[in-house]
Amino acid sequence: MSDEGGFDIGALLQQAQAMQEQLQAAQDAQAEVEVTGTAGGGKVGITMTGAGSFIGVSIAPDVVDPEDVELLEELILAALRDAGAKVMELQSDSMGDLDLGALGGMLGGA
């Protein structure tokens, strides 16, 4: 209900619903994207979806040294961190694409 110059709760609810639909669409699109984090010049790779699910690991045979397991562990950890950072960037970019419209203004956004 709205009076002249007043607050329209119906419009606010419609905007909130539209924003929720945009958010769900962005999350669905992210889930389809694959990113690969790498380490050691591409010798170790970790592939994830934009939703954060791990879906693949690749390790070049020449980095598998039974005498230096610690190096392989460090490369895997670095590739995991790289993949995670890429997913975070993807998610941040997706959130930046959402149109908050008037709702964003009411919440202090631009």
N, C-alpha and C positions, 0 to 999 in steps of 0.2 A: 504494500500500500504506500502511496506517496502523496504528500500534500505539496503545494507549490514550494519549491526549493527544499523539500524534505527528502528523507531517505527512502529509497525504493527497495525494500527487502526482496521483492520478486526479481528485480533486475540483478541484484547481488547474487541470488541463488542461481540464476541462469548463467551468469558469468563464472561462478564457481564450478558449475557443471561443465561448462565449455572448457575451462582450464583443466579440469580433471580428465576430460576426454583427450585434450592435447597431450597431457602428461602421459596417459596410457599409450597413446599412439607413439610418442617419443620413446617410451620404454620398450614397446614392441619392436620398433625399428632398430633400437640399440641391440636387442637380443639377436638380431640377424647378422650384425656386423662382427667380423672376426679381426682381431689384432694379434700381432706376433711381437713379443718382446725377445730381444736377442742379447747375447753376451759373447765375449771372446771373438769379436769380428764375425759374428754369425755362426760360430761353431756350436752354440747352444741356443735353441729357440723354444719358446713357450707360447702356444696359441690359446687365446681365450675369446669368448664371446663378449660383446659389449655389456652383457648382463653379469659378467664376472665368472662364468663357468669355464673351467679349464678343459680344453678339447684336444690338445696335442702337445707332444714334446719331441724335439729332434736334437740329437747329439751326434756330432761328427766323431767317427771312430778314433781319430788321432788325439782327441782330448780324454779318451778313456785309458788312463794309465794307473794300473793297480798300485804303483809306487807313489802316486800323487792324487789320491782320492780327494784330498782337501781342495785342490784346484777345481776339480769337477763340481764339487759342492758349491764353491764360491760362484762358479759360472752359472749354475742352475739358479742359485739365489738371485744373482744379478739379472738374469733373464726374467725371473718371476717379478721382480721389482719393476723392470722395464715394461713388461706386459701390463702390470697393475697400473702404472702411471699412464699408459696409453688408454686404458679403459676409463680411468678417472677423467682424462682430457676429453674423451668421447662423450662421457656423461655430462661434463661441464658444458661442452659445446651444445649438446642437445637441450639442456636447461636454458641456455642463453637464447635459443631459438623460440622458446614459448612466448606467446603473445598474452601478457597479463591484462592488457587493456585497462579499463577503468578500475578493475579489481586491484591491479598492481598499484595504481595511484592511491587507492584507499588504504593499502597496506604499506605505503611509504615508498613504493618503487617509482621508477621513472615513467 
